[in-house]
Amino acid sequence: LVLAVFLCACVVEAGDTRDLEKIIELETGQIIRIDMPVAELRVEATERSDIGIELTVRCRWHLNDCDDALDDLEILSRSSSRRLTLELTGFRRWQSSLVAVEGTVEIPRSSALEIKMGVADLEIRGVERDLRVDIGVGELDLRRPEAKLGEAFIDVGIGKVQFFGGDKRQDDRRSFLVGNEL
């Protein structure tokens, strides 16, 4: 009975979601860096000249703390002459089990890309320039045109990496017991 009362006190209305959208201008020659702690993300190279981000964050569990977690999240961009960094800020470590992040980032096809994520289910499509991906835990699905292949470095701590370029497939190389590099 005590447990039931506690659970009822923590439950909030269903549908706790928040959409985050942002369009960011990109200077010529800047490297795009995406830095997110946890997300299911699709990065797609397009013909656009700016960066478009659409994220949906939702509560996994309907607890009172989750409303606060959603309110604190925002997309922050920092720019220097060399790099444009995109971050999901306001994310505290203990909230990673409360909040699910899903979305799409559209970038210019001709931009170099760096991605650093803690836990990720990541798809990358159509990037034609250099690529550097570092994922702590998760899966990466990378597809890029073979004729446009630049340099790519992929590091996944725990998870699987597969690369498809044109009609060629290259599997990951294990380092130690769990790490994968490509």
MIFI-644703 format. One line per 3 residues: for each residue x, y, z of N, C-alpha, C, CB. Coordinates in nm, 2 decimals. Atoms other than C-alpha are relative to their C-alpha. Glycine has a CB too. Layout:
residues N
X,Y,Z,X,Y,Z,X,Y,Z,X,Y,Z; ...
END
This chain:
residues 182
0.08,-0.12,0.00,0.00,0.00,0.00,0.09,0.13,0.00,-0.09,0.00,0.12; -0.09,-0.12,-0.01,0.28,0.24,0.09,0.07,0.02,-0.14,0.11,-0.02,0.11; -0.06,-0.01,0.13,0.45,0.16,-0.24,-0.09,0.06,-0.11,0.05,-0.14,-0.05
0.10,-0.04,0.10,0.13,0.22,-0.44,-0.02,0.15,0.02,-0.13,-0.07,0.02; 0.01,-0.14,-0.02,0.09,0.56,-0.27,0.12,0.08,-0.05,-0.03,0.03,0.15; -0.12,-0.06,0.05,0.45,0.65,-0.35,0.00,0.02,-0.15,0.12,-0.07,0.05
0.01,0.00,0.14,0.41,0.56,-0.71,-0.10,0.09,-0.06,-0.02,-0.14,-0.05; 0.10,-0.09,0.04,0.09,0.75,-0.75,0.04,0.15,0.02,-0.13,-0.02,0.07; -0.05,-0.14,-0.03,0.26,1.06,-0.60,0.10,0.04,-0.11,0.06,0.01,0.14
-0.11,-0.03,0.09,0.54,1.04,-0.86,-0.06,0.01,-0.14,0.10,-0.10,0.00; 0.05,0.00,0.14,0.32,0.99,-1.17,-0.05,0.13,-0.04,-0.11,-0.11,-0.01; 0.05,-0.12,0.06,0.25,1.28,-1.39,-0.08,-0.03,-0.13,0.11,0.11,-0.03
0.08,0.02,0.12,0.03,1.32,-1.70,0.09,-0.06,-0.11,-0.07,0.12,-0.05; -0.07,0.05,0.12,0.13,1.12,-2.01,0.03,0.11,-0.10,-0.07,-0.12,-0.06; -0.02,-0.10,0.11,0.27,1.30,-2.31,0.11,0.10,0.04,-0.12,0.07,-0.03
-0.10,-0.09,-0.04,0.57,1.47,-2.14,0.11,0.00,-0.11,0.06,-0.03,0.14; -0.10,-0.01,0.11,0.76,1.57,-2.45,0.03,0.15,-0.03,-0.05,-0.07,-0.13; -0.03,-0.14,0.04,0.94,1.88,-2.58,0.08,-0.01,-0.13,0.09,0.07,0.11
-0.07,0.00,0.13,1.05,1.96,-2.93,0.10,0.12,0.00,-0.10,0.02,-0.12; -0.11,-0.10,0.01,1.38,2.15,-2.98,0.03,0.01,-0.15,0.12,-0.04,0.09; -0.03,-0.03,0.14,1.44,2.31,-3.32,0.09,0.12,-0.01,-0.12,0.02,-0.09
-0.09,-0.11,0.02,1.72,2.53,-3.44,0.06,0.00,-0.13,0.11,0.00,0.11; -0.07,-0.01,0.13,1.87,2.66,-3.76,0.12,0.09,0.03,-0.09,0.06,-0.11; -0.13,-0.07,-0.03,2.24,2.77,-3.74,0.07,0.02,-0.13,0.08,-0.09,0.10
-0.08,-0.03,0.11,2.44,2.95,-4.00,0.14,-0.05,0.01,0.00,0.16,-0.02; -0.13,0.07,0.00,2.77,2.79,-4.09,0.09,0.09,-0.09,-0.01,-0.14,-0.05; -0.10,-0.07,0.08,3.08,2.98,-4.21,0.07,-0.09,-0.09,0.10,0.08,0.09
-0.07,0.08,0.09,3.27,2.85,-4.50,0.13,-0.06,0.06,0.04,0.08,-0.13; -0.12,0.07,-0.05,3.53,2.59,-4.40,-0.01,-0.04,0.14,0.12,0.09,-0.02; 0.01,0.05,-0.14,3.41,2.53,-4.05,-0.03,-0.15,0.01,-0.11,0.08,0.07
0.03,0.14,-0.03,3.41,2.18,-3.91,-0.12,0.00,0.09,0.12,-0.07,0.07; 0.11,0.01,-0.08,3.08,2.08,-3.76,0.03,-0.11,0.11,-0.13,-0.04,-0.08; -0.02,0.10,-0.11,3.11,1.91,-3.41,-0.13,-0.01,0.07,0.11,0.05,0.09
0.12,0.03,-0.07,2.81,1.75,-3.25,0.04,-0.07,0.13,-0.11,-0.09,-0.08; -0.04,0.06,-0.13,2.84,1.67,-2.88,-0.12,-0.02,0.09,0.10,0.10,0.08; 0.13,0.04,-0.08,2.55,1.49,-2.70,0.03,-0.11,0.09,-0.12,-0.03,-0.10
-0.02,0.11,-0.09,2.55,1.27,-2.40,-0.07,-0.13,-0.04,-0.04,0.04,0.14; 0.09,0.11,0.03,2.26,1.04,-2.50,-0.09,0.04,-0.11,-0.07,-0.06,0.12; 0.10,-0.04,0.10,2.06,1.03,-2.82,-0.02,-0.12,-0.10,0.03,0.13,-0.07
0.03,0.08,0.12,1.90,0.83,-3.11,0.00,0.11,-0.11,-0.13,-0.09,0.01; -0.02,-0.11,0.09,2.02,1.05,-3.39,0.03,-0.04,-0.14,0.12,0.09,0.05; -0.02,0.02,0.14,2.02,1.07,-3.76,0.07,0.13,-0.05,-0.13,-0.04,-0.09
-0.07,-0.11,0.06,2.28,1.30,-3.93,0.00,-0.02,-0.15,0.14,0.01,0.06; 0.02,0.02,0.14,2.20,1.36,-4.29,0.06,0.12,-0.08,-0.15,-0.01,-0.04; -0.06,-0.10,0.09,2.41,1.55,-4.55,-0.10,0.04,-0.11,0.14,-0.04,-0.05
0.10,-0.05,0.10,2.19,1.77,-4.77,0.07,0.11,-0.08,-0.13,0.04,0.07; -0.04,-0.11,0.08,2.22,2.05,-5.02,-0.01,0.14,0.07,-0.07,0.01,-0.13; 0.02,-0.12,-0.07,2.14,2.31,-4.76,0.14,0.06,0.04,-0.09,-0.02,0.13
-0.13,-0.07,-0.04,2.41,2.57,-4.66,0.01,0.03,0.15,0.01,0.13,-0.08; 0.00,-0.02,-0.15,2.31,2.60,-4.29,-0.02,-0.14,0.06,-0.11,0.10,0.04; 0.02,0.12,-0.07,2.25,2.34,-4.02,-0.14,0.00,0.06,0.11,-0.02,0.12
0.13,0.01,-0.06,1.90,2.23,-3.92,-0.01,-0.11,0.10,-0.11,-0.02,-0.11; 0.00,0.10,-0.11,1.84,2.05,-3.59,-0.15,-0.01,0.04,0.09,0.04,0.11; 0.13,0.03,-0.05,1.51,1.89,-3.49,0.01,-0.12,0.10,-0.11,-0.03,-0.11
-0.01,0.10,-0.10,1.51,1.70,-3.16,-0.13,-0.01,0.08,0.11,0.03,0.10; 0.11,0.02,-0.08,1.23,1.55,-2.96,0.05,-0.07,0.13,-0.12,-0.09,-0.06; -0.04,0.06,-0.13,1.30,1.48,-2.59,-0.13,-0.03,0.07,0.09,0.10,0.09
0.12,0.05,-0.07,1.05,1.28,-2.39,0.04,-0.07,0.13,-0.08,-0.09,-0.09; -0.02,0.07,-0.13,1.02,1.14,-2.04,-0.02,-0.15,-0.03,-0.09,0.05,0.11; 0.01,0.14,0.01,1.09,0.77,-2.03,-0.10,-0.05,0.11,0.13,-0.08,0.02
0.08,0.03,-0.11,0.92,0.75,-1.69,-0.08,0.12,0.04,0.08,-0.06,0.12; 0.08,-0.12,-0.03,0.64,0.98,-1.58,0.02,0.03,0.15,-0.15,-0.03,-0.03; -0.03,-0.05,-0.13,0.80,1.12,-1.27,0.01,0.15,0.01,0.14,-0.06,0.05
0.00,-0.14,-0.02,0.78,1.47,-1.13,0.13,0.06,-0.04,-0.03,0.04,0.14; -0.13,-0.05,0.03,1.16,1.52,-1.18,0.02,0.02,-0.15,0.11,-0.09,0.06; -0.02,0.00,0.14,1.12,1.46,-1.55,-0.04,0.14,-0.07,-0.07,-0.11,-0.07
0.04,-0.13,0.05,0.93,1.79,-1.62,0.12,0.10,0.01,-0.12,0.05,0.08; -0.12,-0.09,-0.02,1.23,1.98,-1.47,0.11,-0.03,-0.10,0.05,-0.01,0.14; -0.11,0.04,0.09,1.47,1.78,-1.68,-0.03,0.05,-0.14,0.01,-0.16,0.00
0.04,-0.04,0.14,1.28,1.86,-2.01,0.02,0.15,-0.01,-0.14,-0.04,-0.03; -0.01,-0.14,0.01,1.27,2.23,-1.92,0.14,0.05,-0.01,-0.07,0.06,0.12; -0.14,-0.04,0.00,1.65,2.25,-1.87,0.07,-0.03,-0.13,0.07,-0.07,0.11
-0.07,0.04,0.13,1.74,2.10,-2.21,-0.01,0.11,-0.10,-0.05,-0.13,-0.05; 0.00,-0.09,0.11,1.84,2.33,-2.49,0.12,-0.03,-0.10,0.01,0.15,0.04; -0.10,0.01,0.10,2.05,2.33,-2.81,0.09,0.12,0.01,-0.05,-0.03,-0.14
-0.10,-0.12,-0.01,2.36,2.55,-2.77,0.10,-0.02,-0.11,0.07,0.00,0.14; -0.10,0.01,0.10,2.59,2.64,-3.05,0.11,0.10,0.04,-0.06,0.04,-0.14; -0.12,-0.09,-0.02,2.95,2.79,-3.02,0.08,0.00,-0.12,0.08,-0.05,0.13
-0.07,-0.01,0.13,3.14,2.91,-3.31,0.14,0.06,0.02,-0.08,0.08,-0.10; -0.13,-0.06,0.02,3.51,2.98,-3.38,0.03,0.00,-0.15,0.11,-0.08,0.08; -0.03,-0.01,0.14,3.68,3.04,-3.71,0.02,-0.14,-0.06,0.13,0.08,-0.02
-0.03,0.13,0.05,3.76,2.67,-3.74,-0.11,-0.10,0.02,0.13,-0.05,0.07; 0.10,0.10,-0.04,3.47,2.49,-3.57,-0.13,0.06,0.05,0.06,-0.09,0.11; 0.13,-0.03,-0.06,3.10,2.51,-3.50,-0.04,-0.12,0.08,-0.11,0.03,-0.12
0.04,0.10,-0.09,3.00,2.31,-3.20,-0.14,0.01,0.04,0.09,0.00,0.13; 0.14,0.01,-0.04,2.65,2.19,-3.13,-0.01,-0.09,0.12,-0.09,-0.05,-0.12; 0.01,0.08,-0.12,2.56,2.07,-2.78,-0.14,0.00,0.05,0.09,0.05,0.11
0.12,0.01,-0.07,2.26,1.95,-2.60,0.03,0.03,0.15,-0.08,-0.14,-0.01; -0.04,-0.04,-0.13,2.29,2.13,-2.27,-0.11,-0.01,0.10,0.05,0.15,0.00; 0.10,0.01,-0.11,2.11,2.11,-1.93,-0.02,-0.14,0.03,-0.12,0.07,-0.05
0.02,0.15,-0.02,2.15,1.73,-1.93,0.09,-0.04,0.12,0.04,-0.08,-0.12; -0.08,0.05,-0.11,2.26,1.60,-1.59,0.01,-0.15,-0.01,-0.07,0.04,0.14; -0.03,0.15,0.01,2.41,1.25,-1.55,-0.11,-0.08,0.05,0.13,-0.03,0.07
0.10,0.08,-0.06,2.14,1.12,-1.33,-0.13,0.00,-0.08,-0.03,0.04,0.14; 0.12,-0.01,0.09,1.87,1.23,-1.59,0.01,-0.09,-0.12,-0.02,0.14,-0.04; -0.01,0.08,0.12,2.00,1.00,-1.86,-0.10,-0.11,-0.01,0.14,-0.05,-0.02
0.10,0.10,0.00,1.76,0.73,-1.75,-0.14,0.05,-0.01,0.02,-0.09,0.12; 0.13,-0.06,0.00,1.47,0.97,-1.73,-0.05,0.05,-0.14,-0.01,0.12,0.09; 0.03,-0.07,0.13,1.49,1.13,-2.08,0.05,-0.07,-0.12,0.06,0.15,0.01
-0.04,0.06,0.13,1.50,0.99,-2.43,0.01,0.12,-0.10,-0.11,-0.11,-0.05; -0.03,-0.10,0.10,1.64,1.21,-2.71,0.00,-0.06,-0.14,0.13,0.08,0.03; 0.01,0.05,0.14,1.55,1.14,-3.08,0.00,0.12,-0.09,-0.12,-0.09,-0.02
0.01,-0.11,0.09,1.61,1.36,-3.38,0.08,-0.01,-0.12,0.03,0.12,0.07; -0.07,0.00,0.12,1.77,1.46,-3.70,0.08,0.13,-0.01,-0.10,0.00,-0.12; -0.08,-0.12,0.02,2.05,1.70,-3.78,0.04,0.00,-0.15,0.14,0.00,0.08
-0.03,-0.01,0.14,2.08,1.81,-4.14,0.12,0.10,-0.02,-0.12,0.05,-0.09; -0.12,-0.08,0.02,2.42,1.95,-4.25,0.03,0.01,-0.15,0.12,-0.06,0.08; -0.05,-0.01,0.14,2.58,2.07,-4.57,0.08,-0.12,-0.04,0.07,0.13,-0.02
-0.07,0.12,0.05,2.71,1.78,-4.78,0.15,0.02,0.00,-0.05,-0.03,-0.14; -0.14,-0.03,0.02,3.05,1.95,-4.82,0.07,0.03,0.14,0.02,0.11,-0.09; -0.06,-0.03,-0.13,3.12,1.99,-4.44,0.06,-0.12,0.06,-0.11,0.06,0.10
-0.07,0.10,-0.08,3.37,1.80,-4.23,-0.08,-0.02,0.13,0.15,0.03,0.03; 0.09,0.02,-0.11,3.20,1.64,-3.93,0.07,-0.08,0.11,-0.12,-0.08,-0.04; -0.05,0.07,-0.11,3.30,1.54,-3.58,-0.12,-0.03,0.09,0.12,0.08,0.08
0.11,0.03,-0.09,3.06,1.36,-3.34,0.06,-0.07,0.12,-0.11,-0.09,-0.07; -0.04,0.07,-0.12,3.11,1.27,-2.98,-0.13,-0.02,0.08,0.11,0.09,0.08; 0.13,0.03,-0.08,2.83,1.09,-2.79,0.04,-0.10,0.10,-0.11,-0.05,-0.10
-0.02,0.09,-0.11,2.82,0.90,-2.47,-0.07,-0.13,-0.04,-0.05,0.05,0.13; 0.09,0.12,0.03,2.53,0.65,-2.55,-0.07,0.04,-0.13,-0.09,-0.04,0.12; 0.06,-0.05,0.13,2.41,0.66,-2.91,-0.05,-0.12,-0.08,0.10,0.08,-0.08
0.04,0.08,0.12,2.21,0.49,-3.18,0.01,0.10,-0.11,-0.15,-0.06,0.02; -0.04,-0.11,0.09,2.36,0.69,-3.46,0.00,-0.05,-0.15,0.13,0.06,0.03; 0.00,0.03,0.14,2.29,0.69,-3.84,0.07,0.13,-0.06,-0.14,-0.02,-0.06
-0.06,-0.11,0.07,2.51,0.90,-4.07,-0.02,-0.03,-0.15,0.15,0.02,0.04; 0.03,0.02,0.14,2.41,0.95,-4.43,0.06,0.11,-0.09,-0.15,-0.02,-0.03; -0.04,-0.09,0.10,2.58,1.11,-4.73,0.11,0.10,0.03,-0.12,0.08,-0.03
-0.11,-0.09,-0.03,2.87,1.29,-4.56,0.11,-0.02,-0.10,0.05,-0.01,0.15; -0.11,0.02,0.11,3.14,1.35,-4.83,0.13,0.05,0.05,-0.04,0.08,-0.12; -0.13,-0.05,-0.05,3.41,1.51,-4.62,0.05,-0.08,0.11,-0.01,0.15,0.04
-0.06,0.08,-0.11,3.63,1.39,-4.34,-0.10,-0.01,0.12,0.13,0.08,0.05; 0.10,0.03,-0.10,3.45,1.23,-4.05,0.08,-0.06,0.12,-0.10,-0.10,-0.05; -0.06,0.05,-0.12,3.55,1.16,-3.69,-0.12,-0.03,0.10,0.11,0.09,0.07
0.11,0.03,-0.09,3.30,0.97,-3.46,0.06,-0.07,0.12,-0.10,-0.09,-0.08; -0.04,0.06,-0.12,3.36,0.88,-3.10,-0.13,-0.03,0.08,0.10,0.09,0.08; 0.12,0.04,-0.08,3.08,0.68,-2.92,0.04,-0.09,0.11,-0.11,-0.07,-0.09
-0.03,0.08,-0.12,3.10,0.54,-2.57,-0.06,-0.13,-0.01,-0.04,0.07,0.13; 0.07,0.13,0.01,2.83,0.28,-2.60,-0.11,0.02,-0.11,-0.07,-0.03,0.14; 0.10,-0.01,0.09,2.60,0.22,-2.89,0.03,-0.07,-0.14,-0.04,0.14,-0.02
-0.01,0.06,0.14,2.56,0.14,-3.26,0.01,0.12,-0.10,-0.12,-0.09,-0.04; -0.02,-0.10,0.11,2.67,0.33,-3.57,-0.03,-0.06,-0.13,0.14,0.06,0.01; 0.03,0.04,0.14,2.53,0.29,-3.92,0.04,0.12,-0.09,-0.16,-0.03,-0.02
-0.06,-0.11,0.08,2.74,0.49,-4.16,0.00,-0.04,-0.15,0.15,0.02,0.04; 0.01,0.03,0.14,2.67,0.51,-4.53,0.04,0.13,-0.07,-0.14,-0.04,-0.05; -0.05,-0.12,0.07,2.86,0.75,-4.76,0.04,-0.04,-0.14,0.12,0.06,0.07
-0.03,0.04,0.14,2.92,0.76,-5.14,0.15,-0.04,-0.01,-0.03,0.12,-0.09; -0.14,0.05,0.01,3.23,0.56,-5.23,0.09,0.10,-0.08,0.00,-0.13,-0.08; -0.08,-0.09,0.08,3.35,0.82,-5.49,0.03,0.13,0.08,-0.08,0.04,-0.12
-0.03,-0.12,-0.08,3.34,1.10,-5.22,0.07,-0.03,0.13,-0.13,0.07,0.02; -0.06,0.05,-0.13,3.52,0.90,-4.95,0.12,0.09,0.03,0.04,-0.14,-0.01; -0.11,-0.08,-0.05,3.75,1.13,-4.75,0.07,-0.09,0.11,-0.04,0.13,0.06
-0.06,0.08,-0.11,3.91,1.02,-4.42,-0.10,-0.02,0.11,0.13,0.08,0.05; 0.09,0.02,-0.10,3.71,0.86,-4.15,0.07,-0.08,0.12,-0.12,-0.09,-0.05; -0.05,0.07,-0.12,3.80,0.76,-3.79,-0.12,-0.03,0.09,0.11,0.08,0.07
0.11,0.04,-0.08,3.54,0.57,-3.59,0.05,-0.08,0.12,-0.10,-0.09,-0.09; -0.03,0.07,-0.12,3.57,0.46,-3.23,-0.12,-0.02,0.08,0.11,0.08,0.08; 0.11,0.04,-0.08,3.30,0.28,-3.04,0.05,-0.08,0.12,-0.11,-0.07,-0.08
-0.04,0.07,-0.12,3.37,0.18,-2.68,-0.07,-0.14,0.01,-0.02,0.08,0.12; 0.07,0.13,-0.01,3.10,-0.09,-2.65,-0.11,0.02,-0.10,-0.06,-0.02,0.15; 0.10,0.00,0.10,2.89,-0.16,-2.95,0.05,-0.05,-0.13,-0.05,0.15,-0.03
-0.03,0.06,0.13,2.90,-0.24,-3.32,0.02,0.11,-0.11,-0.10,-0.10,-0.05; -0.02,-0.10,0.11,3.04,-0.05,-3.62,0.00,-0.08,-0.13,0.14,0.07,0.01; 0.00,0.05,0.13,2.96,-0.13,-3.98,0.01,0.12,-0.10,-0.12,-0.10,-0.03
-0.01,-0.11,0.10,3.06,0.08,-4.28,-0.03,-0.05,-0.13,0.15,0.06,0.01; 0.04,0.03,0.14,2.91,0.07,-4.62,0.04,0.12,-0.09,-0.15,-0.04,-0.01; -0.04,-0.10,0.10,3.08,0.27,-4.90,-0.02,-0.05,-0.14,0.14,0.05,0.03
0.03,0.05,0.13,2.93,0.21,-5.24,-0.04,-0.15,0.01,0.12,0.01,-0.09; 0.03,0.14,-0.01,2.93,-0.17,-5.28,0.10,-0.07,0.09,0.00,-0.06,-0.14; -0.10,0.07,-0.09,3.21,-0.23,-5.02,-0.05,0.01,0.14,0.13,0.07,-0.02
0.03,0.00,-0.14,3.16,-0.32,-4.66,0.13,-0.03,0.08,-0.11,-0.11,0.03; -0.12,0.03,-0.09,3.42,-0.31,-4.39,-0.05,-0.01,0.14,0.11,0.12,-0.02; 0.04,0.02,-0.14,3.37,-0.45,-4.04,0.10,0.06,0.09,-0.02,-0.14,0.03
-0.09,-0.06,-0.10,3.52,-0.31,-3.73,0.11,-0.09,0.05,-0.09,0.04,0.13; -0.11,0.08,-0.05,3.84,-0.42,-3.56,-0.01,0.02,0.15,0.14,0.06,-0.06; 0.01,0.00,-0.15,3.83,-0.52,-3.19,0.13,0.05,0.06,-0.04,-0.14,0.05
-0.12,-0.03,-0.08,4.06,-0.35,-2.95,-0.03,-0.03,0.14,0.03,0.16,-0.02; 0.03,0.06,-0.13,4.08,-0.52,-2.62,-0.12,-0.09,0.00,-0.01,0.11,0.11; 0.12,0.09,0.00,3.76,-0.70,-2.52,-0.12,0.06,-0.06,-0.03,-0.04,0.14
0.13,-0.06,0.05,3.49,-0.45,-2.61,0.01,0.11,-0.10,-0.07,0.05,0.12; -0.02,-0.12,0.09,3.63,-0.15,-2.81,0.00,-0.04,-0.14,0.12,0.07,0.04; 0.00,0.02,0.15,3.58,-0.12,-3.18,0.05,0.12,-0.07,-0.14,-0.04,-0.05
-0.05,-0.11,0.08,3.77,0.09,-3.43,-0.02,-0.03,-0.14,0.15,0.04,0.04; 0.01,0.02,0.15,3.73,0.14,-3.80,0.09,0.11,-0.06,-0.14,0.00,-0.05
END
